[in-house]
């Protein structure tokens, strides 16, 4: 007896089927939802929907605990049903607009607050200096702050920088409130770079475990 020829026309490929709304649940659950939508009796639809949610929870673990995880499953059920499922669920039915709405913008620092290589701490110190009374203590603070800014600059740029550049940068960032006294000479560039290099080498060097004394 000859084998029956294969009916290729009867084969159905996924490429010929409609796209799954939430692929993680597979086509079987999507078909269950289609069957649930076709049921005329509301009570039967509700019982069917509860059964589908139970199956969904076994296929894809719910995100969250307790009611939070269960509500996400019900929300996903309504999404897969194109928000057309009319049942008595335990949670309010989500609206399509909730899914389409954009999340609130995150509160990123604005461009004006960016401190670049000087860092936010330097900006905070500038504000401290601006609040100080004029006098010797403030003058010493301004010089130390200028040295700190020069160190930060060289740490990130690994290049030379004139003291006048740091002075102008401090004056600009303080709105003209902090001016380095005339004749001030900041810490030498070579000394700063040597210190930075030693610190970098120490951090890059693998830490040797100390041998225990017997």
C-alpha positions in Angstrom: 0.0 0.0 0.0 1.5 3.3 -1.1 2.0 6.0 1.5 -0.5 8.9 1.3 0.9 12.1 -0.1 1.6 14.9 2.3 -0.9 17.7 2.0 1.4 20.7 2.2 -1.6 23.0 1.7 -3.0 21.9 5.0 0.2 22.9 6.9 0.1 26.2 8.8 3.3 28.1 9.7 3.7 30.7 12.4 4.6 33.2 9.6 1.0 32.7 8.3 -0.6 33.3 11.7 -1.4 36.5 13.4 1.3 38.0 15.7 1.1 37.2 19.4 0.4 40.2 21.6 2.5 38.8 24.5 4.7 36.1 23.0 5.9 34.8 26.4 2.5 33.1 27.0 2.5 31.2 23.7 -0.3 30.7 21.2 -2.3 28.2 23.3 -3.1 30.8 25.9 -4.0 33.3 23.2 -6.4 30.8 21.8 -7.9 30.2 25.2 -8.6 34.0 25.4 -10.2 33.9 21.9 -12.5 31.1 23.2 -13.3 33.1 26.3 -14.2 36.1 24.2 -16.6 34.0 22.2 -18.6 32.9 25.3 -22.0 34.6 25.5 -22.7 34.0 29.2 -20.9 36.6 31.5 -20.5 34.2 34.4 -19.0 31.5 32.2 -16.6 34.1 30.7 -15.5 35.1 34.2 -14.9 31.5 35.3 -12.9 30.9 32.1 -10.9 34.1 32.6 -10.0 33.0 36.1 -8.8 29.6 34.8 -6.7 31.3 32.1 -5.1 33.6 34.7 -4.2 30.5 36.7 -2.6 28.9 33.7 -0.7 32.2 32.9 0.7 32.2 36.4 2.2 28.7 35.9 3.7 29.6 32.5 5.2 32.9 33.4 5.9 33.7 37.0 4.0 36.7 38.2 6.0 39.9 38.9 5.5 41.0 42.4 3.9 39.4 45.4 0.3 38.8 46.4 -2.3 41.1 44.8 0.4 43.1 43.0 1.5 40.0 41.0 -2.1 38.8 40.4 -3.2 42.2 39.2 -0.4 42.2 36.6 -1.6 38.9 35.3 -5.2 40.2 34.9 -3.9 43.3 33.2 -1.9 41.2 30.8 -5.1 39.1 30.2 -7.0 42.2 29.2 -4.1 43.3 27.0 -4.1 40.0 25.1 -7.9 40.3 24.7 -7.5 43.8 23.2 -9.4 45.2 26.2 -12.5 43.5 24.9 -13.0 41.0 27.7 -16.1 41.8 29.8 -15.8 39.9 33.0 -16.1 40.3 36.8 -12.4 40.4 37.6 -10.9 41.1 41.0 -9.3 44.3 39.7 -10.4 47.3 37.7 -10.1 46.7 33.9 -7.1 48.7 32.5 -7.6 51.2 29.8 -5.7 51.2 26.5 -4.5 54.8 27.2 -2.7 53.5 30.3 -0.4 51.4 28.2 0.1 54.0 25.5 0.9 56.9 27.8 4.5 57.9 28.2 6.1 57.6 31.7 6.9 60.7 33.5 10.2 62.3 32.6 13.0 61.4 35.0 14.5 64.3 37.0 18.0 64.4 35.5 20.4 67.2 36.4 20.0 70.1 34.0 22.9 71.3 31.9 23.5 74.3 34.2 24.2 72.0 37.1 26.9 69.9 35.3 30.2 70.4 37.1 32.4 68.5 34.6 35.8 67.5 35.8 35.5 69.7 38.9 32.7 67.6 40.4 29.6 68.6 42.4 31.6 68.8 45.6 33.6 71.7 44.2 30.4 73.6 43.4 29.1 73.0 47.0 32.4 74.3 48.3 32.1 77.4 46.1 28.7 78.1 47.7 30.3 77.7 51.2 33.0 80.2 50.2 30.4 82.7 48.9 28.7 82.6 52.3 31.9 83.4 54.3 32.7 86.8 55.5 35.5 88.7 54.0 38.8 88.3 55.8 41.9 86.2 56.1 40.0 82.9 56.7 38.1 83.4 53.4 41.3 84.2 51.5 42.9 81.0 52.7 39.8 79.0 51.8 39.8 80.4 48.3 43.4 79.5 47.7 42.8 75.9 48.9 39.7 75.7 46.7 41.7 76.9 43.7 44.3 74.2 44.4 41.6 71.6 44.6 40.2 72.7 41.3 43.6 72.5 39.7 44.1 69.0 41.1 40.7 67.9 39.7 41.5 69.5 36.3 44.8 67.7 36.0 43.4 64.4 37.3 40.9 64.2 34.4 42.8 66.0 31.7 46.4 64.8 32.4 47.7 68.0 30.8 49.2 71.3 31.9 47.0 74.2 33.0 47.9 77.8 33.8 47.0 79.1 37.3 45.2 82.0 35.6 42.8 79.5 34.0 41.9 78.1 37.3 41.5 81.6 38.8 39.1 82.6 36.0 37.2 79.4 36.3 36.7 79.9 40.0 35.6 83.5 39.5 33.1 82.5 36.8 31.6 79.6 38.8 31.2 81.8 41.9 29.6 84.6 40.0 32.6 86.9 40.7 32.3 86.3 44.5 35.5 84.4 44.9 38.7 86.0 43.7 42.1 84.5 44.4 44.5 87.1 46.0 47.0 88.6 43.7 50.4 87.0 43.7 49.1 83.5 44.6 51.0 80.6 43.2 49.1 77.3 43.1 50.6 73.9 43.7 53.0 72.9 40.8 51.6 70.9 37.9 54.5 68.3 38.1 53.9 67.7 41.8 50.1 67.2 41.2 50.6 64.8 38.2 53.2 62.8 40.2 50.8 62.4 43.1 48.0 61.4 40.7 50.2 58.9 39.0 51.2 57.3 42.3 47.6 57.0 43.3 46.6 55.5 40.0 49.5 53.0 40.1 48.6 52.0 43.6 44.9 51.3 42.7 45.9 49.3 39.6 48.5 47.2 41.5 47.0 43.8 42.6 46.7 43.5 46.3 48.9 40.7 47.7 47.5 38.7 50.5 49.5 38.8 53.6 51.0 35.5 54.7 49.9 34.3 58.1 52.6 33.9 60.6 52.9 30.5 62.0 
